[in-house]
Amino acid sequence: MNFGVALGRLHPGFFVEVTLEAERLGYESVWLPEHLVLTTQMTRSPHPGEEHPPVPPETPVFDAFTYLGYLAGRTERIRLGTHVYNIGLRHPFTTARGVQTLDVVSGGRFEFGIGASWLEEEWVAAQLDFHSRGRRVDEAIAVCRTLWTEPIAEYHGTFFSFEGVVFEPKCVQRPWPPILVGGESDAALRRAARLGDGWIGIRHTFESAAPRIARLHELLRQQGRSAEGFQVVLGAEVASRSDVRRWEELGVTRLIVAPWRRSRDAVESLRRLADLVA
């Protein structure tokens, strides 16, 4: 089991201190959420069955590639992930370049968590069609993969079309940094099974995670893919070593944790958790 740290549950003033201590303690990764913009009016939610957004519009947001690149320069081993990057809101040329650059400067330590995005008003502000976002995300993934692997790239789709494109250098991780598809809907699980190197969920309990992981394994079988080597990543609380064993038995490969109530307690909370699960 790998353990990641949820930077999004912190005041930004603690990002660097917590990342440095997480690396020293042996945590495997840190994870940064992102949005392109937040709007004064927000509907929907990433949590199934809920209609109210979980974040206020004045929540601090940073460019994920830039901030993780800064953290890469302050660290040596810890992996750096997006939880999650709203890939459909950008042209895939921009996305592919950001991923490639971060993977290079970090020495191959990037985990690319992506999502189709739940905030409709963000798409409206960007003058993009929210209701076609799933198809746009699928094409963006395909374009990025083409750019990261082909010496001369060409793609012709509904949203993106080009030929004769050269994209160098390639990523350190081959064929590309792990693409972890986020989302709780069945459509997100299908996309993860079809296109992802893993799935990244929100915070779960054992009871809420079990049916989604079972569904994910079913979808992988339908795609002719094995669950072996496929990452299953989610947020959860861990109170004992037996909790870790239960998560492993469900098929979880990485837990993203935030074992603090206040940001100023984060470092000490990570130390206690490290001692608990060591």
C-alpha positions as CSV (number, residue, x, y, z in Angstrom):
1,M,0.0,0.0,0.0
2,N,1.2,3.5,-0.9
3,F,0.2,6.5,1.0
4,G,-0.3,9.9,-0.6
5,V,-1.0,13.3,1.1
6,A,-4.0,15.5,0.1
7,L,-2.6,19.0,-0.2
8,G,-6.0,20.3,-1.1
9,R,-7.1,19.7,2.5
10,L,-4.5,22.2,3.7
11,H,-4.1,26.0,3.8
12,P,-1.6,26.7,1.0
13,G,0.9,28.2,3.4
14,F,1.6,24.7,4.6
15,F,2.1,23.0,1.2
16,V,5.9,23.1,1.2
17,E,6.4,22.2,4.9
18,V,4.0,19.3,4.6
19,T,5.5,18.0,1.4
20,L,9.0,18.1,2.8
21,E,8.0,16.3,5.9
22,A,5.9,13.8,4.0
23,E,9.0,12.9,1.9
24,R,11.2,12.6,5.0
25,L,8.6,10.3,6.7
26,G,8.4,8.0,3.6
27,Y,5.0,9.0,2.2
28,E,4.9,8.1,-1.4
29,S,3.2,11.1,-3.0
30,V,1.4,14.4,-2.6
31,W,-1.7,15.5,-4.5
32,L,-2.9,18.9,-5.6
33,P,-6.4,19.7,-6.8
34,E,-7.1,22.3,-9.4
35,H,-9.7,24.3,-11.3
36,L,-9.3,26.7,-14.2
37,V,-11.7,29.2,-12.5
38,L,-14.3,29.1,-9.9
39,T,-17.5,31.0,-10.3
40,T,-19.8,33.0,-7.9
41,Q,-22.7,30.7,-8.9
42,M,-22.0,27.0,-8.6
43,T,-24.2,24.0,-9.0
44,R,-23.7,20.2,-9.1
45,S,-21.1,18.3,-7.0
46,P,-18.5,15.6,-7.6
47,H,-20.2,13.6,-4.9
48,P,-23.0,11.4,-6.4
49,G,-26.5,12.3,-5.2
50,E,-25.4,15.8,-3.9
51,E,-26.3,19.0,-5.7
52,H,-24.3,21.5,-3.7
53,P,-20.6,22.2,-4.6
54,P,-18.2,21.3,-1.8
55,V,-15.9,24.4,-2.2
56,P,-16.6,28.1,-1.9
57,P,-15.7,30.2,-4.9
58,E,-13.0,32.1,-3.1
59,T,-11.0,28.9,-2.5
60,P,-7.3,29.5,-3.4
61,V,-6.5,27.7,-6.7
62,F,-3.1,27.3,-8.3
63,D,-1.8,26.2,-11.7
64,A,-1.1,22.5,-10.9
65,F,1.9,22.0,-13.2
66,T,3.7,25.1,-12.0
67,Y,3.2,24.4,-8.3
68,L,4.1,20.8,-8.6
69,G,7.1,21.7,-10.6
70,Y,8.2,24.0,-7.7
71,L,7.6,21.1,-5.3
72,A,9.6,18.9,-7.5
73,G,12.6,21.2,-7.2
74,R,12.3,21.1,-3.4
75,T,12.2,17.3,-3.2
76,E,14.0,14.2,-4.4
77,R,11.8,11.1,-4.2
78,I,8.2,11.9,-3.4
79,R,5.8,11.6,-6.3
80,L,3.6,14.5,-7.4
81,G,0.0,14.1,-8.6
82,T,-3.0,16.0,-9.7
83,H,-6.3,15.2,-8.0
84,V,-7.7,16.0,-10.5
85,Y,-6.8,18.0,-13.5
86,N,-9.7,19.1,-15.6
87,I,-8.3,18.0,-18.9
88,G,-11.3,18.9,-21.1
89,L,-11.1,22.6,-20.3
90,R,-7.7,23.0,-22.1
91,H,-6.4,22.3,-25.5
92,P,-4.5,19.0,-25.3
93,F,-1.4,20.7,-26.8
94,T,-1.2,22.8,-23.6
95,T,-1.9,19.8,-21.4
96,A,0.6,17.5,-23.0
97,R,3.3,20.2,-22.7
98,G,2.6,20.8,-19.1
99,V,2.7,17.0,-18.3
100,Q,5.8,16.5,-20.3
101,T,7.7,19.4,-18.7
102,L,6.7,18.4,-15.1
103,D,7.6,14.8,-15.8
104,V,11.0,15.8,-17.1
105,V,11.9,18.3,-14.3
106,S,10.8,15.9,-11.6
107,G,12.8,13.0,-13.0
108,G,9.7,11.0,-13.8
109,R,7.8,11.5,-10.6
110,F,4.4,12.7,-12.0
111,E,1.0,11.0,-11.6
112,F,-1.6,12.5,-13.9
113,G,-5.0,12.4,-12.3
114,I,-7.6,13.7,-14.6
115,G,-11.4,14.4,-14.5
116,A,-14.2,15.4,-16.8
117,S,-15.1,18.1,-14.3
118,W,-18.4,18.5,-12.4
119,L,-18.7,22.3,-12.4
120,E,-20.9,23.3,-15.3
121,E,-20.4,27.0,-14.7
122,E,-16.7,26.7,-15.2
123,W,-17.3,25.3,-18.7
124,V,-19.7,28.1,-19.4
125,A,-17.1,30.7,-18.4
126,A,-14.6,29.0,-20.7
127,Q,-17.1,29.1,-23.5
128,L,-17.1,25.3,-23.9
129,D,-20.1,22.8,-24.0
130,F,-20.5,21.1,-20.7
131,H,-22.7,18.4,-22.1
132,S,-20.1,17.1,-24.6
133,R,-17.3,17.1,-22.0
134,G,-17.0,13.3,-21.9
135,R,-16.3,13.1,-25.6
136,R,-13.9,16.0,-25.4
137,V,-12.0,14.4,-22.5
138,D,-11.7,11.1,-24.5
139,E,-10.2,13.0,-27.5
140,A,-7.9,15.1,-25.3
141,I,-6.5,11.8,-23.8
142,A,-6.0,10.4,-27.2
143,V,-4.2,13.5,-28.5
144,C,-1.9,13.6,-25.5
145,R,-1.0,10.0,-25.9
146,T,-0.2,10.6,-29.6
147,L,2.0,13.6,-28.8
148,W,3.9,11.7,-26.1
149,T,4.6,8.6,-28.3
150,E,4.8,9.5,-32.0
151,P,7.8,11.1,-33.7
152,I,5.4,12.9,-36.0
153,A,1.9,13.3,-34.6
154,E,-1.4,13.3,-36.4
155,Y,-5.0,13.2,-35.1
156,H,-8.4,13.9,-36.6
157,G,-11.4,14.0,-34.4
158,T,-14.6,15.9,-33.6
159,F,-12.9,18.5,-31.3
160,F,-9.2,18.4,-32.4
161,S,-7.6,17.8,-35.7
162,F,-4.0,18.3,-36.9
163,E,-1.1,16.6,-38.7
164,G,2.6,17.0,-39.1
165,V,3.2,17.9,-35.4
166,V,6.5,17.3,-33.7
167,F,6.5,17.1,-29.9
168,E,9.8,16.8,-28.1
169,P,11.2,15.7,-25.8
170,K,9.1,12.8,-24.8
171,C,8.2,12.1,-21.1
172,V,10.7,10.4,-18.8
173,Q,8.1,7.8,-17.9
174,R,7.3,5.6,-20.9
175,P,5.0,5.5,-22.7
176,W,3.6,8.4,-20.5
177,P,3.1,9.2,-16.8
178,P,0.3,7.1,-15.3
179,I,-3.1,8.5,-16.3
180,L,-5.5,8.1,-13.4
181,V,-9.1,8.8,-14.4
182,G,-11.1,10.4,-11.7
183,G,-14.8,10.4,-11.0
184,E,-17.5,8.5,-9.2
185,S,-20.1,8.0,-12.0
186,D,-20.4,4.9,-14.0
187,A,-19.2,6.9,-17.0
188,A,-16.0,7.8,-15.2
189,L,-15.5,4.2,-14.2
190,R,-16.0,3.1,-17.8
191,R,-13.5,5.7,-19.0
192,A,-11.0,4.5,-16.4
193,A,-11.3,0.9,-17.5
194,R,-11.1,1.8,-21.2
195,L,-8.4,4.5,-21.2
196,G,-6.8,4.8,-17.8
197,D,-3.8,3.4,-16.1
198,G,-5.8,3.6,-12.9
199,W,-8.8,5.1,-11.2
200,I,-8.8,7.9,-8.6
201,G,-11.8,8.4,-6.4
202,I,-12.8,10.8,-3.7
203,R,-12.9,10.1,0.0
204,H,-14.6,6.7,0.8
205,T,-15.5,4.3,3.5
206,F,-15.1,0.6,3.1
207,E,-18.9,0.4,2.4
208,S,-18.9,3.1,-0.3
209,A,-15.7,1.9,-2.0
210,A,-16.5,-1.8,-2.3
211,P,-19.2,-1.6,-5.0
212,R,-17.3,0.9,-7.1
213,I,-14.2,-1.2,-7.1
214,A,-16.2,-4.3,-7.9
215,R,-17.8,-2.4,-10.8
216,L,-14.4,-1.2,-11.9
217,H,-13.0,-4.8,-12.0
218,E,-16.0,-5.9,-14.0
219,L,-15.5,-3.1,-16.5
220,L,-11.8,-4.0,-16.8
221,R,-12.7,-7.6,-17.6
222,Q,-15.1,-6.4,-20.3
223,Q,-12.3,-4.5,-21.8
224,G,-10.1,-7.5,-21.7
225,R,-7.8,-5.9,-19.2
226,S,-6.4,-7.3,-15.9
227,A,-6.8,-5.6,-12.6
228,E,-3.1,-6.4,-11.9
229,G,-1.0,-3.3,-12.4
230,F,-4.1,-1.1,-12.6
231,Q,-4.0,1.6,-9.9
232,V,-6.9,2.1,-7.5
233,V,-6.5,5.3,-5.6
234,L,-8.9,6.9,-3.2
235,G,-9.1,9.1,-0.1
236,A,-9.8,7.4,3.2
237,E,-9.3,7.5,7.0
238,V,-6.9,5.0,8.5
239,A,-7.2,4.2,12.2
240,S,-5.2,1.0,12.4
241,R,-3.0,-1.5,10.5
242,S,-6.1,-3.6,10.1
243,D,-7.7,-0.8,8.2
244,V,-4.8,-0.9,5.7
245,R,-5.2,-4.6,5.3
246,R,-8.9,-4.2,4.6
247,W,-8.2,-1.6,1.9
248,E,-5.6,-3.8,0.3
249,E,-8.1,-6.7,0.3
250,L,-10.6,-4.5,-1.6
251,G,-7.9,-3.9,-4.2
252,V,-6.8,-0.3,-3.3
253,T,-3.2,0.4,-4.2
254,R,-2.9,3.9,-2.8
255,L,-4.7,5.8,-0.1
256,I,-4.6,9.6,-0.1
257,V,-4.8,10.8,3.5
258,A,-5.4,14.0,5.4
259,P,-5.3,12.9,9.0
260,W,-5.5,16.4,10.5
261,R,-8.3,18.8,11.5
262,R,-6.3,22.0,11.2
263,S,-3.5,22.8,8.8
264,R,-1.1,23.7,11.6
265,D,-1.5,20.1,13.0
266,A,-0.8,18.4,9.6
267,V,2.9,17.7,10.2
268,E,2.4,16.1,13.6
269,S,-0.6,14.2,12.3
270,L,1.4,12.7,9.4
271,R,4.1,11.6,11.9
272,R,1.5,9.8,14.1
273,L,0.0,8.1,11.0
274,A,3.4,7.0,9.8
275,D,4.1,5.5,13.2
276,L,0.7,3.8,13.2
277,V,1.1,2.0,9.8
278,A,4.8,1.4,9.9
